[in-house]
Amino acid sequence: MTRHKLVNGEKINLTPAEETARDQEEAQALIDQQAIKDAETATANARTTGKAKLKTGEALTDAEVEALFG
């Protein structure tokens, strides 16, 4: 499927090089989104394990301290 761009209000087809660049940008955006989700999950997990460790008196990891206390 051919992609387009607007230049001065005129619809122009992307060149093959521009399409390749756009594909790479979209792929990188998906990778970045997944990295953000992974970081949020890791923080939530650290918060959960940190709370459990506080209740039992175990030592906390640096990630757990950061998740609990900022």
DSSP file (Angstrom, degrees, kcal/mol; ACC not computed):
  #  RESIDUE AA STRUCTURE BP1 BP2  ACC     N-H-->O    O-->H-N    N-H-->O    O-->H-N    TCO  KAPPA ALPHA  PHI   PSI    X-CA   Y-CA   Z-CA
    1    1 A M              0   0    0      0, 0.0     2,-0.3     0, 0.0     0, 0.0   0.000 360.0 360.0 360.0 129.5    0.0    0.0    0.0
    2    2 A T        -     0   0    0      1,-0.0     2,-0.2    11,-0.0    11,-0.0  -0.577 360.0-145.9 -80.0 135.6    1.4    3.3   -1.0
    3    3 A R        -     0   0    0     -2,-0.3    11,-2.3    11,-0.1     2,-0.3  -0.633  12.1-153.2 -98.2 160.7    1.7    6.0    1.7
    4    4 A H  E     -A   13   0A   0      9,-0.3     2,-0.3    -2,-0.2     9,-0.2  -0.857   8.1-160.0-129.8 162.5    1.2    9.7    1.1
    5    5 A K  E     -A   12   0A   0      7,-2.6     7,-3.1    -2,-0.3     2,-0.6  -0.967  23.4-120.2-136.9 156.1    2.4   12.9    2.7
    6    6 A L  E     +A   11   0A   0     -2,-0.3     2,-0.5     5,-0.2     5,-0.2  -0.865  28.0 178.2 -99.8 125.7    0.9   16.4    2.4
    7    7 A V  E >  S-A   10   0A   0      3,-2.6     3,-1.7    -2,-0.6    -2,-0.0  -0.969  77.5 -20.4-127.6 114.6    3.1   19.1    1.0
    8    8 A N  T 3  S-     0   0    0     -2,-0.5    -1,-0.1     1,-0.3     3,-0.1   0.881 128.0 -53.2  53.5  40.7    1.6   22.5    0.7
    9    9 A G  T 3  S+     0   0    0      1,-0.2     2,-0.4     0, 0.0    -1,-0.3   0.518 114.5 119.9  77.3   4.9   -1.9   20.9    0.8
   10   10 A E  E <   -A    7   0A   0     -3,-1.7    -3,-2.6     2,-0.0     2,-0.6  -0.888  64.8-127.3-108.4 132.8   -1.0   18.5   -2.0
   11   11 A K  E     +A    6   0A   0     -2,-0.4     2,-0.4    -5,-0.2    -5,-0.2  -0.670  34.3 179.6 -81.0 119.2   -1.1   14.7   -1.5
   12   12 A I  E     -A    5   0A   0     -7,-3.1    -7,-2.6    -2,-0.6     2,-0.1  -0.958  28.4-115.7-124.6 138.9    2.2   13.2   -2.7
   13   13 A N  E     -A    4   0A   0     -2,-0.4    -9,-0.3    -9,-0.2     2,-0.2  -0.437  34.0-113.8 -68.8 143.9    3.3    9.6   -2.7
   14   14 A L        -     0   0    0    -11,-2.3   -11,-0.1    -2,-0.1    -1,-0.1  -0.502  29.4-118.0 -73.6 147.2    6.3    8.7   -0.4
   15   15 A T     >  -     0   0    0     -2,-0.2     4,-2.5     1,-0.1     5,-0.2  -0.402  30.3-104.2 -76.3 163.4    9.4    7.6   -2.2
   16   16 A P  H  > S+     0   0    0      0, 0.0     4,-2.2     0, 0.0     5,-0.2   0.876 124.3  51.4 -56.6 -37.1   10.7    4.0   -1.4
   17   17 A A  H  > S+     0   0    0      2,-0.2     4,-2.3     1,-0.2     5,-0.2   0.902 109.9  48.4 -66.7 -40.3   13.4    5.5    0.8
   18   18 A E  H  > S+     0   0    0      2,-0.2     4,-2.4     1,-0.2    -1,-0.2   0.882 110.8  51.2 -66.8 -37.7   10.8    7.5    2.7
   19   19 A E  H  X S+     0   0    0     -4,-2.5     4,-2.5     2,-0.2    -2,-0.2   0.910 110.1  49.2 -65.1 -41.6    8.6    4.5    3.1
   20   20 A T  H  X S+     0   0    0     -4,-2.2     4,-2.2     2,-0.2    -2,-0.2   0.923 111.7  48.8 -62.1 -44.7   11.6    2.5    4.5
   21   21 A A  H  X S+     0   0    0     -4,-2.3     4,-2.2     1,-0.2    -2,-0.2   0.906 111.4  49.9 -61.7 -41.6   12.4    5.2    6.9
   22   22 A R  H  X S+     0   0    0     -4,-2.4     4,-2.5     2,-0.2    -2,-0.2   0.900 108.4  52.6 -64.6 -41.2    8.8    5.4    8.0
   23   23 A D  H  X S+     0   0    0     -4,-2.5     4,-2.3     1,-0.2    -1,-0.2   0.907 110.2  48.7 -59.7 -41.8    8.7    1.6    8.6
   24   24 A Q  H  X S+     0   0    0     -4,-2.2     4,-2.5     2,-0.2    -2,-0.2   0.894 110.0  51.3 -65.9 -39.6   11.8    1.9   10.7
   25   25 A E  H  X S+     0   0    0     -4,-2.2     4,-2.2     2,-0.2    -2,-0.2   0.911 111.3  47.7 -62.6 -42.3   10.2    4.7   12.7
   26   26 A E  H  X S+     0   0    0     -4,-2.5     4,-1.9     2,-0.2    -2,-0.2   0.896 111.7  49.8 -66.6 -40.2    7.1    2.7   13.3
   27   27 A A  H  X S+     0   0    0     -4,-2.3     4,-1.9     1,-0.2    -2,-0.2   0.911 111.6  48.7 -64.5 -41.8    9.1   -0.4   14.4
   28   28 A Q  H  X S+     0   0    0     -4,-2.5     4,-2.7     1,-0.2    -2,-0.2   0.875 107.6  55.5 -66.4 -36.6   11.1    1.7   16.8
   29   29 A A  H  X S+     0   0    0     -4,-2.2     4,-2.4     2,-0.2    -1,-0.2   0.899 107.7  49.0 -62.4 -40.3    7.9    3.3   18.2
   30   30 A L  H  X S+     0   0    0     -4,-1.9     4,-2.2     2,-0.2    -1,-0.2   0.902 111.3  49.6 -64.8 -40.8    6.6   -0.2   19.0
   31   31 A I  H  X S+     0   0    0     -4,-1.9     4,-2.2     2,-0.2    -2,-0.2   0.919 111.7  48.8 -63.0 -43.7    9.9   -1.2   20.7
   32   32 A D  H  X S+     0   0    0     -4,-2.7     4,-2.1     2,-0.2    -2,-0.2   0.900 110.0  51.3 -63.4 -41.9    9.8    2.0   22.7
   33   33 A Q  H  X S+     0   0    0     -4,-2.4     4,-2.2     1,-0.2    -1,-0.2   0.907 110.7  48.5 -62.0 -41.5    6.2    1.4   23.8
   34   34 A Q  H  X S+     0   0    0     -4,-2.2     4,-2.7     1,-0.2    -1,-0.2   0.883 108.7  53.9 -67.0 -37.5    7.1   -2.1   24.9
   35   35 A A  H  X S+     0   0    0     -4,-2.2     4,-2.2     2,-0.2    -1,-0.2   0.892 108.7  49.3 -63.2 -39.4   10.0   -0.9   26.8
   36   36 A I  H  X S+     0   0    0     -4,-2.1     4,-2.3     2,-0.2    -2,-0.2   0.925 111.9  48.0 -65.1 -44.3    7.8    1.6   28.7
   37   37 A K  H  X S+     0   0    0     -4,-2.2     4,-2.3     1,-0.2    -2,-0.2   0.905 111.4  50.8 -62.3 -41.2    5.3   -1.2   29.5
   38   38 A D  H  X S+     0   0    0     -4,-2.7     4,-2.5     1,-0.2    -1,-0.2   0.898 110.2  49.4 -63.5 -40.9    8.1   -3.5   30.7
   39   39 A A  H  X S+     0   0    0     -4,-2.2     4,-2.2     2,-0.2    -1,-0.2   0.897 110.8  49.7 -65.7 -40.7    9.5   -0.7   33.0
   40   40 A E  H  X S+     0   0    0     -4,-2.3     4,-2.3     2,-0.2    -2,-0.2   0.899 112.0  48.7 -64.2 -40.2    6.0   -0.1   34.4
   41   41 A T  H  X S+     0   0    0     -4,-2.3     4,-2.7     2,-0.2    -2,-0.2   0.914 110.4  50.6 -65.2 -43.1    5.6   -3.8   35.1
   42   42 A A  H  X S+     0   0    0     -4,-2.5     4,-2.5     1,-0.2    -2,-0.2   0.899 111.1  48.9 -62.3 -40.4    9.0   -4.1   36.7
   43   43 A T  H  X S+     0   0    0     -4,-2.2     4,-2.4     2,-0.2    -1,-0.2   0.913 111.6  48.8 -65.5 -42.6    8.2   -1.1   39.0
   44   44 A A  H  X S+     0   0    0     -4,-2.3     4,-2.2     2,-0.2    -2,-0.2   0.907 112.6  48.2 -64.0 -41.2    4.8   -2.6   39.9
   45   45 A N  H  X S+     0   0    0     -4,-2.7     4,-2.7     2,-0.2     5,-0.3   0.910 111.3  50.1 -65.2 -41.7    6.5   -6.0   40.7
   46   46 A A  H  X S+     0   0    0     -4,-2.5     4,-2.5     1,-0.2    -2,-0.2   0.889 110.1  51.1 -64.1 -38.4    9.2   -4.3   42.8
   47   47 A R  H  X S+     0   0    0     -4,-2.4     4,-2.2     2,-0.2    -1,-0.2   0.921 111.8  47.3 -63.5 -43.4    6.6   -2.4   44.7
   48   48 A T  H  X S+     0   0    0     -4,-2.2     4,-1.9     2,-0.2    -2,-0.2   0.939 115.9  42.5 -64.7 -48.2    4.7   -5.6   45.4
   49   49 A T  H  X S+     0   0    0     -4,-2.7     4,-2.4     1,-0.2    -1,-0.2   0.867 112.3  55.8 -68.5 -34.0    7.7   -7.6   46.5
   50   50 A G  H  X S+     0   0    0     -4,-2.5     4,-2.3    -5,-0.3    -1,-0.2   0.914 107.1  48.8 -63.3 -42.5    9.0   -4.7   48.5
   51   51 A K  H  X S+     0   0    0     -4,-2.2     4,-1.8     1,-0.2    -1,-0.2   0.913 111.8  49.3 -62.6 -42.2    5.8   -4.4   50.5
   52   52 A A  H  X S+     0   0    0     -4,-1.9     4,-1.5     1,-0.2    -2,-0.2   0.899 111.3  49.4 -64.3 -40.0    5.9   -8.2   51.2
   53   53 A K  H  X>S+     0   0    0     -4,-2.4     5,-1.7     1,-0.2     4,-1.5   0.875 107.5  54.3 -67.8 -37.0    9.5   -7.9   52.3
   54   54 A L  H  <5S+     0   0    0     -4,-2.3    -1,-0.2     1,-0.2    -2,-0.2   0.896 107.6  51.1 -62.6 -38.2    8.7   -5.0   54.6
   55   55 A K  H  <5S+     0   0    0     -4,-1.8    -1,-0.2     1,-0.2    -2,-0.2   0.848 116.7  39.1 -67.2 -33.6    6.0   -7.1   56.3
   56   56 A T  H  <5S-     0   0    0     -4,-1.5    -1,-0.2    -5,-0.1    -2,-0.2   0.555 111.5-116.5 -94.9  -8.2    8.4  -10.0   56.9
   57   57 A G  T  <5 +     0   0    0     -4,-1.5    -3,-0.2     1,-0.2    -4,-0.1   0.621  62.3 147.9  85.5  13.6   11.4   -7.9   57.8
   58   58 A E      < -     0   0    0     -5,-1.7    -1,-0.2    -6,-0.2     2,-0.2  -0.368  55.3 -92.6 -77.6 161.2   13.6   -9.0   54.8
   59   59 A A        -     0   0    0     -2,-0.1     2,-0.3     1,-0.1    -1,-0.1  -0.479  40.3-131.9 -73.5 144.1   16.2   -6.7   53.2
   60   60 A L        -     0   0    0     -2,-0.2     2,-0.1    -3,-0.1    -1,-0.1  -0.690  11.5-126.3 -96.5 149.4   15.0   -4.7   50.2
   61   61 A T     >  -     0   0    0     -2,-0.3     4,-2.3   -15,-0.1     5,-0.2  -0.446  31.1-106.3 -81.8 165.9   16.7   -4.4   46.9
   62   62 A D  H  > S+     0   0    0      1,-0.2     4,-2.6     2,-0.2     5,-0.2   0.893 121.8  53.2 -60.7 -39.8   17.5   -0.9   45.4
   63   63 A A  H  > S+     0   0    0      1,-0.2     4,-2.3     2,-0.2    -1,-0.2   0.888 109.1  49.0 -64.2 -38.5   14.7   -1.3   42.8
   64   64 A E  H  > S+     0   0    0      2,-0.2     4,-2.2     1,-0.2     5,-0.2   0.903 111.0  49.4 -68.0 -40.9   12.2   -2.1   45.6
   65   65 A V  H  X S+     0   0    0     -4,-2.3     4,-3.0     1,-0.2     5,-0.4   0.936 112.6  48.1 -62.1 -45.4   13.3    0.9   47.6
   66   66 A E  H  X S+     0   0    0     -4,-2.6     4,-1.7     1,-0.2    -2,-0.2   0.895 112.3  49.3 -62.5 -40.5   13.0    3.1   44.6
   67   67 A A  H  < S+     0   0    0     -4,-2.3    -1,-0.2    -5,-0.2    -2,-0.2   0.866 119.0  37.7 -67.7 -36.4    9.6    1.7   43.7
   68   68 A L  H  < S+     0   0    0     -4,-2.2    -2,-0.2    -5,-0.2    -1,-0.2   0.880 132.4  21.3 -82.5 -39.2    8.3    2.2   47.3
   69   69 A F  H  <        0   0    0     -4,-3.0    -3,-0.2    -5,-0.2    -2,-0.2   0.418 360.0 360.0-117.1   0.3    9.8    5.5   48.3
   70   70 A G     <        0   0    0     -4,-1.7    -4,-0.2    -5,-0.4    -3,-0.1   0.472 360.0 360.0  77.9 360.0   10.7    7.2   45.0
